[in-house]
Amino acid sequence: MISKELNAESLTVRFDEKGRLFRDFIVTPQFLEAAVRIAVHCRGRRAYQAKETEINVDKIITSIEKLQIMQVDMVQLKLVFGSNIVGYSEELCYYYTKTDIENETEHILLCCFKDMKITKWVAKNSRTISRALQSCSNNEFIDTEGLLFVVLDHLKNPDEISKALDKEDISQYSISHRCRTSIFPPAGTYVHPDWHCYLDNSFSNFEVGEYVALLLNEETVENDTFIPALYIYAIIVQKFEEASLSSMLNSTLCMYEVDVGERKERKRAYDLYKFNRSTQESSTELAPFLNIADSPKDDRNLDDILKEVKEMLKAAWTLPEDERRKVVRRLYKKWHPDKNIGNEDFAKKVCQFLQQIVFKMESGHDIDSESSSTFEPSKVQISTHTFELGIEMPDTIQTEINEDAADAVDVQDIQDDNHKNLYHPIMNQDNGYDRQKFT
């Protein structure tokens, strides 16, 4: 009988974008969670389920994380009959094990992409990949229904994996506290617009080590085209205590040192955003933000909130123009009705009050007479076509926004499905930040 043996001497290791993409994809929290969901589902379907021991979730996760993905130019196998080599064959994907110097077993998956598209390659080799996952996890991972094929189809947009498995009626299973990899991409990676709904627009204090979104470019409207904001992931390194001109702006103007990937920078709090689970969309998707708390609910009455808004605006008007504008923008974001799902009417009143106060301050009028008891909602509708959140603003501020739009980064290509992977760069612009490299 002819057997096949790997011709190790023919292996030439190399890594290009395809290899790095596949290697990074295998250890994303989305993929690891999908592997566990598939294993739990398939074990539950077995007729002898009662005889089996409980699934070892940690074994599945750690085994996949340790699986070595190695891209090579060619996978050549020797065809052996008896002790003689009678020929050679080639494979595009091949799994094997070997023992290292410490007598530990290494699990290796060889990948040869040649000139194939990565999506076609994973589809063609899904069975080999599945066998590799099953073997390296000592049969803890099983896929008797070919569900891994569904998962691999979302190689370039892993944030859609959970929804795809939901459609297959696969029970959910959260692993957000178990996987070794961070639930966040590396610092310096761009935050995809699909995840902007998880950003908290409140003025917050940040803790050292906390992951945040750093604003690079504001939302703009240019030629009736909405251009979304641009954020990157960052990590709080240090908080600097500074004397503020107003206690109302302490948290807003606080300076932080943040890690943005290959360097550290100092940024004001008004450019930093917390992540939370609050979103206007109802979805069963197991997003990687499962263990992040919702924003605290503001139960104050309207009059108290309007007083705070007015005092913050008065304090903001003592700042340099650029900082004042950022504070005002942040207030608009916080109170825009579209950002306050379930509390739209209340937020609309605050937002309209904010509009009127800004207009009066721009016009040099007295605002101390304004309160919830004297405030009358503006007849002007809160449009969805002006300002970065669709708020009609006084001409002077709208002019500032239009000027910003002229210098805005063109980010239309972020809607390209090929760039929806949270763990890889989605932008091509040079804005002073190095794009996160595949590592």
C-alpha positions in Angstrom: 0.0 0.0 0.0 1.3 3.5 -0.9 1.6 5.9 2.0 2.2 9.6 2.0 5.0 11.4 3.9 5.8 15.1 4.1 8.9 16.1 2.3 10.2 18.5 4.9 13.2 19.4 2.8 11.0 21.0 0.2 9.4 23.5 2.6 10.1 27.1 2.0 8.4 29.2 4.7 7.1 32.7 3.7 4.3 35.0 4.9 2.4 37.4 2.8 -0.9 39.2 3.3 -2.9 36.0 2.8 -0.9 34.0 5.3 -1.1 36.7 8.0 -4.8 37.2 7.4 -5.6 33.5 7.9 -3.2 33.2 10.8 -4.7 36.2 12.6 -8.3 35.1 11.8 -7.9 31.7 13.5 -7.2 33.3 16.9 -9.7 36.1 16.8 -12.3 35.9 19.7 -15.0 35.6 17.0 -13.5 32.5 15.5 -12.7 30.9 18.8 -16.2 31.5 20.0 -17.6 30.0 16.8 -15.4 26.9 17.2 -16.8 26.4 20.7 -20.4 26.9 19.5 -20.0 24.4 16.8 -18.4 21.8 19.1 -21.2 22.2 21.7 -23.9 22.0 19.0 -22.5 18.9 17.3 -21.9 17.1 20.6 -25.5 17.8 21.6 -26.7 16.2 18.4 -24.9 12.9 19.0 -27.1 9.9 19.8 -24.8 8.8 22.6 -24.6 12.3 24.1 -25.4 11.0 27.7 -22.3 8.8 27.6 -19.9 11.7 26.8 -18.1 13.8 29.3 -18.6 17.6 29.4 -16.9 19.5 26.6 -13.6 21.0 27.6 -14.0 24.6 26.3 -10.6 25.8 27.6 -8.9 22.9 25.7 -10.5 23.9 22.4 -9.5 27.6 22.9 -5.9 27.0 24.0 -5.3 24.3 21.4 -6.4 26.5 18.5 -4.4 29.4 19.8 -1.3 27.1 19.9 -1.9 25.7 16.4 1.0 26.9 14.2 -0.1 28.3 10.8 2.8 28.1 8.4 2.6 29.5 4.9 4.9 27.7 2.4 5.6 28.0 -1.3 4.8 24.3 -1.8 3.6 21.3 0.2 5.2 18.2 -1.4 4.4 14.7 -0.2 6.5 11.6 -0.9 4.6 8.6 -2.2 6.2 5.6 -0.4 5.7 2.0 -1.2 7.5 -0.2 1.2 10.8 1.6 1.7 10.9 3.1 -1.7 9.8 6.5 -2.9 7.7 5.9 -6.0 6.6 9.5 -6.7 5.5 12.8 -5.3 2.2 14.7 -4.9 1.3 18.2 -3.9 -1.3 19.6 -1.5 -2.6 23.1 -0.8 -3.2 22.4 2.9 -1.6 19.8 5.1 -1.7 19.1 8.8 1.0 17.3 10.7 2.6 17.0 14.2 6.2 16.8 15.4 8.0 16.7 18.7 10.1 19.6 19.8 13.3 19.5 21.8 11.3 19.5 25.1 9.4 16.5 23.9 6.2 18.6 23.5 4.0 17.9 20.5 3.7 20.7 18.0 0.6 21.0 15.8 1.3 22.6 12.4 -1.0 23.5 9.5 0.9 24.1 6.3 -0.8 26.5 3.9 0.1 27.0 0.2 -2.1 29.6 -1.4 -0.3 29.9 -4.8 -2.3 32.4 -6.9 -5.7 31.4 -5.4 -7.9 34.0 -3.7 -7.9 33.5 0.1 -11.7 33.0 0.2 -11.5 30.3 -2.4 -8.6 28.6 -0.7 -10.4 28.3 2.7 -13.5 27.0 1.0 -11.5 24.3 -0.8 -9.6 23.3 2.3 -12.2 23.6 5.0 -12.2 19.9 5.7 -8.5 19.8 6.3 -8.7 22.8 8.6 -11.5 21.1 10.5 -9.5 17.9 10.9 -6.6 20.0 12.2 -8.7 21.7 14.8 -10.2 18.4 15.9 -6.8 16.7 16.2 -4.9 19.5 17.9 -7.7 19.7 20.5 -7.6 16.0 21.1 -11.1 15.6 19.6 -12.7 18.3 21.8 -13.6 20.2 18.7 -15.9 18.3 16.3 -17.9 19.5 13.3 -20.2 16.8 12.0 -22.4 19.2 10.0 -19.8 21.2 8.1 -20.5 24.4 10.0 -16.9 25.5 9.9 -17.4 26.2 6.2 -19.9 28.8 7.2 -17.4 30.4 9.6 -14.6 30.4 7.2 -16.8 32.2 4.7 -16.4 35.3 6.9 -12.6 35.3 7.0 -12.5 39.0 6.0 -15.3 40.1 8.3 -15.3 38.0 11.5 -17.7 40.3 13.2 -20.5 38.7 11.1 -19.7 35.1 12.2 -22.0 35.1 15.1 -25.0 36.3 13.0 -24.2 33.6 10.5 -24.3 30.9 13.1 -27.5 32.4 14.5 -29.1 31.8 11.1 -28.0 28.1 11.4 -29.8 27.9 14.8 -26.5 27.3 16.6 -26.9 28.0 20.3 -24.8 30.9 21.6 -21.9 30.5 23.9 -19.8 33.4 25.2 -16.0 32.9 25.7 -15.1 36.6 26.2 -13.3 35.9 29.5 -11.5 32.8 28.3 -9.6 33.5 25.2 -6.0 34.5 25.5 -6.2 37.2 22.8 -7.6 40.6 23.7 -11.2 41.3 22.9 -9.9 44.4 21.3 -7.7 44.8 18.3 -4.1 46.1 18.8 -3.8 49.8 19.6 -3.5 51.9 16.4 -6.1 49.7 14.5 -9.0 51.7 13.0 -12.4 51.3 14.6 -14.8 50.1 11.9 -17.9 52.3 11.5 -20.1 49.4 12.3 -18.8 49.6 15.8 -19.3 53.3 16.3 -22.6 52.6 18.0 -20.6 51.2 20.9 -18.9 54.5 21.7 -20.1 56.5 24.7 -20.5 60.2 24.0 -20.6 61.1 27.7 -17.7 63.0 29.3 -15.9 60.3 31.2 -12.9 59.6 33.4 -10.7 56.9 32.1 -8.6 54.3 34.0 -5.0 53.3 33.3 -5.0 50.2 31.0 -8.5 50.9 29.6 -9.1 50.5 25.9 -10.7 53.6 24.3 -11.4 55.0 20.9 -9.3 58.0 19.9 -11.0 60.4 17.5 -8.9 61.4 14.6 -11.4 63.1 12.3 -14.9 64.3 13.0 -18.0 63.4 11.0 -18.6 65.8 8.1 -21.1 66.4 5.3 -19.6 67.2 2.0 -21.6 67.8 -1.1 -24.6 66.2 0.6 -22.5 63.1 1.3 -22.1 62.0 4.9 -18.5 61.1 5.8 -18.3 59.1 9.1 -15.9 59.9 11.8 -12.5 58.2 12.0 -11.3 56.5 15.3 -8.5 54.2 16.3 -8.2 51.9 19.3 -5.9 53.3 22.0 -4.9 52.3 25.5 -4.8 54.7 28.5 -1.2 54.8 29.8 -1.3 57.7 32.3 -3.6 60.4 33.6 -2.2 63.9 34.2 -3.7 66.0 36.9 -4.1 69.6 35.8 -5.8 72.7 37.1 -8.9 73.4 35.0 -10.3 76.8 34.4 -13.7 75.5 35.4 -14.8 72.5 37.6 -17.5 71.9 35.0 -14.8 70.9 32.5 -12.5 68.8 34.7 -13.3 65.5 33.1 -13.6 67.1 29.6 -10.2 68.8 29.6 -8.2 66.2 31.5 -5.0 65.2 29.7 -4.1 61.5 29.2 -1.1 59.7 27.7 -2.4 57.0 25.3 -0.7 54.2 23.5 -1.7 54.4 19.8 0.4 51.4 18.6 4.0 52.3 17.8 4.1 55.4 19.9 2.4 57.3 22.8 0.6 60.6 22.6 -1.0 63.1 24.9 -4.7 63.6 24.3 -7.6 65.5 26.0 -10.5 63.6 27.3 -12.8 65.2 24.7 -11.0 63.2 22.0 -11.4 59.9 23.9 -14.5 57.6 24.0 -15.4 54.7 26.2 -16.8 51.5 24.8 -20.2 50.2 26.1 -22.9 47.8 25.0 -25.6 50.4 24.5 -26.7 50.4 20.9 -29.9 51.2 19.0 -29.8 47.9 17.2 -31.4 44.8 18.6 -29.2 41.8 17.7 -28.5 38.4 19.0 -24.9 38.7 17.8 -22.2 37.8 20.4 -20.2 40.9 20.0 -16.8 41.0 21.6 -18.0 43.7 23.9 -20.2 41.4 26.0 -18.2 42.1 29.2 -18.3 45.9 28.8 -20.9 47.6 30.9 -23.7 49.8 29.6 -23.5 53.6 30.1 -24.9 54.7 33.5 -28.4 55.9 33.2 -28.9 59.6 33.9 -32.0 59.9 36.0 -31.8 63.7 36.7 -34.8 65.9 35.8 -34.8 68.1 32.8 -34.1 71.4 34.7 -30.9 70.0 36.3 -29.6 68.7 33.0 -30.3 72.0 31.3 -28.5 73.9 34.0 -25.5 71.7 33.6 -25.5 72.1 29.8 -25.7 75.9 30.2 -22.8 75.9 32.7 -20.7 73.7 30.5 -21.3 76.0 27.5 -20.4 79.1 29.6 -17.2 77.4 30.7 -16.5 76.2 27.1 -16.6 79.8 25.9 -13.6 80.6 28.0 -11.5 78.1 26.0 -9.6 78.6 22.8 -11.8 78.3 19.7 -10.6 74.8 18.7 -11.2 73.3 22.2 -14.5 75.1 22.6 -15.7 73.7 19.3 -14.8 70.1 20.4 -16.7 70.5 23.7 -19.8 71.8 21.9 -19.6 68.9 19.3 -19.3 66.4 22.1 -22.4 67.8 23.8 -24.4 67.6 20.6 -23.3 64.0 20.2 -24.3 63.2 23.8 -27.8 64.6 23.5 -28.8 64.0 19.9 -32.1 62.0 19.9 -30.5 59.4 17.5 -28.0 58.6 20.3 -30.6 58.3 23.0 -32.8 55.4 21.9 -35.8 55.0 24.1 -35.4 58.5 25.5 -35.7 60.5 22.3 -38.3 63.1 23.4 -36.2 64.0 26.5 -33.0 64.2 24.5 -34.7 66.3 21.8 -35.6 69.0 24.4 -32.0 69.0 25.7 -30.6 69.2 22.2 -32.9 72.1 21.2 -32.0 73.9 24.4 -28.3 73.4 23.5 -28.9 74.8 20.1 -30.6 77.9 21.4 -27.9 78.6 24.1 -25.1 78.2 21.5 -26.9 80.6 19.1 -27.3 83.2 21.9 -23.7 82.9 23.0 -22.5 83.2 19.4 -24.7 86.3 19.1 -23.5 87.8 22.4 -26.9 87.6 24.1 -27.5 87.0 27.8 -28.2 83.3 28.6 -28.6 83.4 32.3 -32.3 83.8 31.9 -32.6 80.4 30.1 -33.9 77.5 32.2 -36.3 74.6 31.7 -39.1 76.8 32.9 -38.5 79.5 30.3 -37.1 77.4 27.6 -39.3 76.9 24.5 -38.4 74.2 22.0 -37.1 75.5 18.7 -39.4 75.2 15.7 -36.4 74.2 13.6 -36.3 70.5 13.0 -33.3 68.5 14.0 -32.2 67.5 10.5 -30.3 64.4 9.4 -28.4 66.3 6.8 -26.4 68.9 8.8 -23.6 68.7 11.3 -21.9 65.5 12.0 -25.0 64.1 13.9 -27.6 65.9 11.8 -28.2 69.0 14.0 -28.8 72.3 12.5 -26.5 74.8 14.0 -25.9 78.6 14.1 -24.2 79.9 10.9 -20.9 80.6 12.6 -20.5 77.0 13.8 -21.9 75.6 10.6 -19.2 77.6 8.7 -16.6 76.0 10.9 -17.9 72.6 10.0 -17.9 73.3 6.3 -14.3 74.4 6.6 -13.5 71.2 8.4 -15.2 69.3 5.6 -12.8 70.7 3.0 -9.9 69.2 4.9 -11.7 65.9 5.8 -10.2 62.6 5.1 -12.0 60.7 2.3 -13.1 57.5 4.0 -15.7 56.2 1.6 -13.8 53.0 1.0 -14.4 51.9 4.6 -17.6 50.3 3.4 -15.7 47.8 1.3 -16.5 44.4 2.6 -12.9 43.4 2.1 -11.9 45.7 5.0 -14.5 44.9 7.6 -12.2 42.7 9.7 -11.9 44.4 13.1 -8.3 43.0 13.5 -6.9 44.6 10.3 -6.6 48.1 8.9 -9.6 49.5 7.0 -8.2 52.8 5.9 -5.5 53.8 3.4 -5.2 57.4 4.3 -2.0 58.9 5.6 -3.1 61.0 8.6 0.0 60.7 10.7 -0.8 57.3 12.2 0.8 54.1 11.0 -1.7 51.5 9.9 -1.8 48.4 12.0 0.4 45.8 10.3 -0.4 42.2 10.0 1.7 40.4 12.6 
